[in-house]
Amino acid sequence: MTSAMIEEPPSAAKLLLIRRFLVANGTQAEIDSGRFLQRFAMPGGALSQVASSVSKETTFRQSFELPMNALIKAYEKHRDTWQVEYEAHVNWEFSEEELSLIVGFLESSTGKHFLEGCSRMSAYVNTNTEHLVEQIIAGA
């Protein structure tokens, strides 16, 4: 199946569906919080110097929280760009009819179970295969 490739701006009704879609699948929470930036705040990562510049006695928790807070502060002025980009892409990707069906499913109890189940499945599989990842890394 291919993208709908819709270039024209969405109608008011479709924009409402787009926003419901972003809420239902969890993307809106990521946009609102900037949580998708967490990987850059990990201890030892790109922003480790933020935590170490505050104090040499930084706790492990602070070594994540200080860079994350700095990222969120810097992200705030760009947040609307993510909103516009996601809304534009969802508009381009799906027709209004498709969005109506998808949103109807995602907002239903079965759709909510599907999303929760996908999240749990990833967590369980990651936990249950952690030892294999360690073997893969050691073998690389």
Backbone bond lengths (Angstrom), bond angles and torsions (degrees), N, CA, C in turn:
res aa  C-N    CA-C-N  psi(-1)  N-CA   C-N-CA  omega(-1)  CA-C   N-CA-C  phi
1 M - - - 1.452 - - 1.518 108.42 -
2 T 1.290 116.60 143.18 1.452 120.57 -178.52 1.521 110.70 -110.51
3 S 1.318 114.00 168.22 1.467 120.84 177.78 1.519 110.01 -66.63
4 A 1.312 115.87 151.93 1.460 120.59 176.79 1.530 110.83 -68.92
5 M 1.327 117.33 -23.88 1.473 124.80 178.48 1.533 112.39 51.79
6 I 1.303 115.14 50.68 1.465 121.38 -178.83 1.525 108.55 -86.57
7 E 1.317 115.39 119.17 1.468 121.41 -176.75 1.530 113.27 -91.64
8 E 1.335 117.09 -30.73 1.468 118.94 -176.23 1.521 110.77 -74.03
9 P 1.330 116.39 152.19 1.473 120.13 179.76 1.529 110.62 -59.78
10 P 1.320 117.11 151.46 1.470 119.67 -179.18 1.520 111.81 -72.19
11 S 1.319 114.83 151.68 1.463 120.26 172.03 1.524 107.72 -68.71
12 A 1.311 116.62 168.40 1.466 120.22 178.04 1.529 110.43 -60.18
13 A 1.325 116.66 -39.64 1.467 120.53 179.91 1.527 110.86 -66.14
14 K 1.344 116.50 -41.51 1.471 118.94 -179.97 1.523 110.42 -69.24
15 L 1.339 117.86 -38.39 1.462 120.22 178.18 1.529 110.54 -60.63
16 L 1.315 116.81 -38.77 1.469 120.40 176.09 1.533 109.95 -62.41
17 L 1.319 117.51 -43.20 1.468 121.33 177.26 1.530 111.16 -63.02
18 I 1.322 116.77 -41.13 1.466 121.52 178.16 1.518 109.58 -58.98
19 R 1.313 116.63 -46.21 1.470 120.40 -178.52 1.525 111.32 -68.08
20 R 1.318 117.40 -37.30 1.473 120.14 175.65 1.526 110.39 -65.49
21 F 1.321 116.63 -38.49 1.466 122.01 177.58 1.526 109.97 -60.87
22 L 1.325 117.37 -46.74 1.466 121.44 -179.30 1.531 111.35 -63.40
23 V 1.326 117.02 -36.72 1.464 120.35 176.99 1.529 109.79 -69.87
24 A 1.324 116.30 -48.32 1.467 120.98 -174.74 1.525 112.66 -61.69
25 N 1.332 117.77 -37.61 1.468 118.52 -176.84 1.528 113.10 -92.68
26 G 1.333 117.36 3.12 1.459 121.31 175.30 1.515 115.49 89.63
27 T 1.316 117.39 -4.94 1.462 120.54 -178.73 1.520 111.41 -65.56
28 Q 1.334 117.27 -38.21 1.463 120.03 -178.32 1.519 111.32 -61.42
29 A 1.315 117.24 -39.05 1.471 120.63 178.08 1.531 110.26 -62.80
30 E 1.328 116.69 -38.13 1.470 120.88 178.10 1.533 110.55 -66.14
31 I 1.334 116.14 -42.89 1.469 120.66 178.45 1.526 109.66 -63.50
32 D 1.322 116.58 -47.48 1.464 120.84 -176.42 1.525 112.53 -64.00
33 S 1.316 116.45 -38.85 1.463 120.10 -174.54 1.525 114.05 -92.95
34 G 1.327 116.80 -22.80 1.470 119.81 -173.41 1.511 112.32 75.03
35 R 1.335 116.73 14.09 1.462 121.80 -177.14 1.522 113.24 -56.57
36 F 1.325 117.34 -25.74 1.460 120.06 -179.02 1.531 111.81 -64.61
37 L 1.337 117.09 -11.81 1.466 121.69 177.99 1.527 112.96 -85.84
38 Q 1.324 117.80 -3.86 1.469 121.56 -175.03 1.518 113.52 -52.83
39 R 1.306 118.13 -37.18 1.470 119.79 -176.54 1.518 112.29 -60.72
40 F 1.331 116.90 -25.25 1.460 120.29 179.68 1.527 112.54 -82.49
41 A 1.339 116.39 -11.72 1.464 121.08 -178.18 1.524 112.34 -99.93
42 M 1.308 117.42 -0.74 1.468 120.46 -176.64 1.526 111.31 -62.71
43 P 1.333 116.62 141.46 1.468 120.05 177.26 1.532 110.44 -53.87
44 G 1.313 114.88 133.85 1.457 120.93 -177.70 1.514 112.95 86.24
45 G 1.319 116.24 -2.43 1.459 121.15 -177.17 1.517 113.07 -89.82
46 A 1.309 113.81 -164.65 1.460 122.34 -173.26 1.531 114.07 -57.63
47 L 1.319 117.67 -29.29 1.463 120.13 -176.35 1.530 113.42 -110.10
48 S 1.302 117.73 20.87 1.472 120.76 179.69 1.518 112.32 -57.53
49 Q 1.323 116.38 -30.96 1.465 119.55 -178.60 1.523 112.07 -64.13
50 V 1.341 117.54 -24.08 1.470 119.95 177.54 1.518 109.66 -61.11
51 A 1.322 116.71 -47.39 1.464 121.04 -179.20 1.522 110.88 -68.81
52 S 1.321 118.19 -42.76 1.461 120.13 -176.67 1.525 112.08 -71.83
53 S 1.327 117.00 -22.98 1.461 118.99 178.78 1.523 112.03 -74.30
54 V 1.335 117.33 -21.27 1.462 121.95 179.57 1.522 110.04 -75.90
55 S 1.325 115.68 -45.57 1.458 120.03 -177.36 1.521 109.64 -165.68
56 K 1.298 116.14 147.22 1.462 120.71 175.00 1.531 110.13 -76.52
57 E 1.333 116.84 -14.11 1.474 123.00 -179.26 1.528 111.08 -100.40
58 T 1.309 118.13 33.18 1.454 122.67 -178.38 1.528 110.59 -68.82
59 T 1.341 116.35 133.69 1.461 120.14 177.24 1.523 109.18 -75.82
60 F 1.328 115.94 165.01 1.466 119.67 178.09 1.526 110.11 -59.50
61 R 1.323 115.90 -43.23 1.471 120.00 179.39 1.533 110.75 -59.87
62 Q 1.320 116.90 -45.29 1.468 120.81 178.88 1.528 111.49 -64.09
63 S 1.330 116.77 -30.49 1.461 119.53 -179.12 1.525 111.51 -66.01
64 F 1.330 117.36 -16.90 1.464 122.04 172.34 1.522 110.70 -99.56
65 E 1.327 117.23 -46.27 1.465 121.22 -173.28 1.525 113.18 -64.96
66 L 1.308 117.95 -41.30 1.469 120.04 -178.17 1.531 111.65 -63.75
67 P 1.340 119.73 -49.30 1.466 118.64 175.96 1.531 112.49 -63.41
68 M 1.339 117.32 -37.48 1.466 119.92 -179.61 1.519 110.52 -64.54
69 N 1.314 117.12 -42.91 1.469 120.16 177.48 1.524 111.31 -62.04
70 A 1.327 116.76 -39.41 1.473 120.50 177.72 1.529 110.15 -64.87
71 L 1.320 116.96 -41.38 1.466 120.59 178.11 1.522 111.57 -62.97
72 I 1.326 116.53 -45.16 1.466 120.31 -178.77 1.529 110.44 -63.05
73 K 1.310 116.45 -41.20 1.464 119.59 178.54 1.528 110.49 -61.98
74 A 1.319 117.10 -43.80 1.468 120.69 179.33 1.531 111.04 -69.69
75 Y 1.320 116.96 -31.87 1.469 122.30 -178.69 1.520 112.45 -69.77
76 E 1.322 117.39 -34.77 1.467 121.45 -172.76 1.521 113.18 -50.14
77 K 1.325 117.80 -40.42 1.474 119.11 -177.87 1.528 112.45 -74.88
78 H 1.342 117.22 -10.61 1.460 121.52 -179.93 1.523 112.98 -111.11
79 R 1.319 117.20 -2.34 1.454 122.06 -174.70 1.521 112.82 -54.27
80 D 1.321 117.38 -42.47 1.466 120.93 -178.46 1.528 111.78 -60.89
81 T 1.317 117.34 -29.95 1.466 120.21 177.89 1.523 109.89 -62.45
82 W 1.333 117.09 -43.44 1.464 120.26 178.31 1.527 110.17 -62.61
83 Q 1.331 117.04 -41.47 1.465 120.96 179.39 1.526 109.95 -59.53
84 V 1.313 116.18 -50.55 1.467 121.24 -178.61 1.529 110.83 -62.02
85 E 1.324 116.85 -44.13 1.465 120.66 -178.95 1.525 111.69 -63.26
86 Y 1.322 117.59 -45.54 1.471 119.78 178.98 1.518 111.03 -64.71
87 E 1.326 117.49 -45.48 1.464 119.87 -179.96 1.518 110.86 -61.59
88 A 1.332 116.94 -42.05 1.472 120.61 179.85 1.526 110.95 -64.53
89 H 1.333 116.23 -41.58 1.463 117.59 -178.29 1.529 111.83 -69.93
90 V 1.315 117.59 -40.78 1.467 119.65 178.00 1.528 109.21 -62.98
91 N 1.330 117.25 -39.90 1.462 120.98 176.21 1.521 110.80 -59.59
92 W 1.336 116.85 -43.75 1.461 122.66 -178.56 1.533 110.91 -69.08
93 E 1.318 115.98 -38.44 1.469 122.00 -172.81 1.522 113.70 -74.74
94 F 1.338 117.42 -40.88 1.459 121.22 -170.58 1.523 111.94 -122.55
95 S 1.324 115.33 143.43 1.460 119.91 172.01 1.530 108.21 -75.40
96 E 1.312 116.18 165.94 1.466 119.85 178.40 1.530 110.54 -62.85
97 E 1.319 116.89 -38.52 1.473 120.67 178.57 1.532 110.59 -63.33
98 E 1.332 116.87 -44.79 1.469 119.72 177.93 1.523 111.15 -61.04
99 L 1.329 116.61 -45.46 1.467 120.15 179.76 1.520 111.52 -60.60
100 S 1.305 116.34 -40.18 1.458 119.94 179.37 1.527 110.40 -60.17
101 L 1.324 117.09 -43.70 1.468 121.52 178.81 1.533 111.00 -67.39
102 I 1.322 116.96 -44.99 1.465 121.65 -178.02 1.529 110.43 -64.22
103 V 1.329 116.20 -48.00 1.467 120.54 -178.93 1.525 109.92 -63.92
104 G 1.327 116.43 -41.54 1.460 119.40 177.38 1.522 111.25 -57.30
105 F 1.335 116.06 -41.93 1.454 120.19 178.09 1.524 111.25 -68.20
106 L 1.337 117.45 -50.18 1.468 120.74 -176.24 1.526 112.85 -62.26
107 E 1.327 116.90 -31.23 1.461 120.30 179.84 1.535 112.76 -85.17
108 S 1.327 116.69 -10.25 1.471 119.72 178.50 1.522 109.86 -78.18
109 S 1.320 116.90 165.88 1.465 119.27 179.29 1.531 110.43 -63.44
110 T 1.322 118.05 -35.04 1.465 121.02 177.58 1.527 110.29 -67.03
111 G 1.316 117.00 -41.70 1.467 120.89 178.54 1.517 112.02 -64.63
112 K 1.321 116.33 -41.10 1.467 120.12 177.32 1.522 110.43 -63.89
113 H 1.340 116.12 -40.98 1.459 120.23 177.07 1.531 110.13 -63.40
114 F 1.319 116.69 -40.93 1.462 121.42 177.48 1.530 110.76 -57.36
115 L 1.324 117.21 -49.73 1.464 120.52 -179.04 1.526 111.65 -63.93
116 E 1.328 116.94 -44.60 1.467 120.62 178.24 1.528 110.67 -64.25
117 G 1.332 116.23 -40.69 1.457 120.67 179.56 1.524 112.13 -64.16
118 C 1.326 116.86 -39.92 1.473 120.13 177.38 1.524 110.50 -62.25
119 S 1.310 116.02 -42.75 1.461 120.39 179.70 1.523 111.02 -63.92
120 R 1.332 116.10 -46.96 1.474 120.28 178.87 1.524 111.15 -63.33
121 M 1.330 116.30 -40.60 1.458 120.52 -179.34 1.522 110.38 -59.71
122 S 1.320 116.73 -45.87 1.463 120.14 178.61 1.521 111.00 -61.10
123 A 1.324 116.49 -44.49 1.465 120.14 -179.60 1.524 111.39 -63.03
124 Y 1.328 117.26 -45.93 1.462 120.61 -179.04 1.528 111.66 -65.63
125 V 1.327 116.58 -44.67 1.459 119.26 -179.39 1.528 110.10 -64.57
126 N 1.324 117.11 -41.94 1.472 119.61 177.63 1.527 110.97 -60.20
127 T 1.323 116.89 -42.68 1.466 120.59 178.61 1.524 110.83 -65.68
128 N 1.317 116.68 -45.32 1.460 120.78 -175.49 1.531 113.64 -73.45
129 T 1.308 117.93 -14.32 1.471 120.60 179.59 1.525 112.15 -114.08
130 E 1.324 116.38 8.55 1.460 120.55 -178.96 1.524 111.80 -54.99
131 H 1.322 116.79 -42.05 1.454 120.78 179.80 1.531 111.78 -62.20
132 L 1.331 116.68 -33.90 1.459 120.11 178.31 1.520 111.17 -71.58
133 V 1.325 117.16 -37.13 1.463 120.63 176.78 1.521 109.26 -61.73
134 E 1.330 116.28 -41.82 1.462 120.10 177.52 1.525 110.51 -60.89
135 Q 1.348 116.99 -40.01 1.462 120.53 177.64 1.527 111.41 -65.67
136 I 1.329 115.96 -40.72 1.468 120.79 179.34 1.519 110.39 -63.50
137 I 1.332 116.62 -44.10 1.455 120.51 179.36 1.533 109.99 -64.20
138 A 1.324 116.81 -43.88 1.463 120.40 178.99 1.528 111.86 -63.34
139 G 1.323 116.28 -33.02 1.457 120.36 -179.32 1.511 114.90 -83.31
140 A 1.292 116.02 -8.20 1.476 119.23 -176.88 1.524 112.20 -80.50
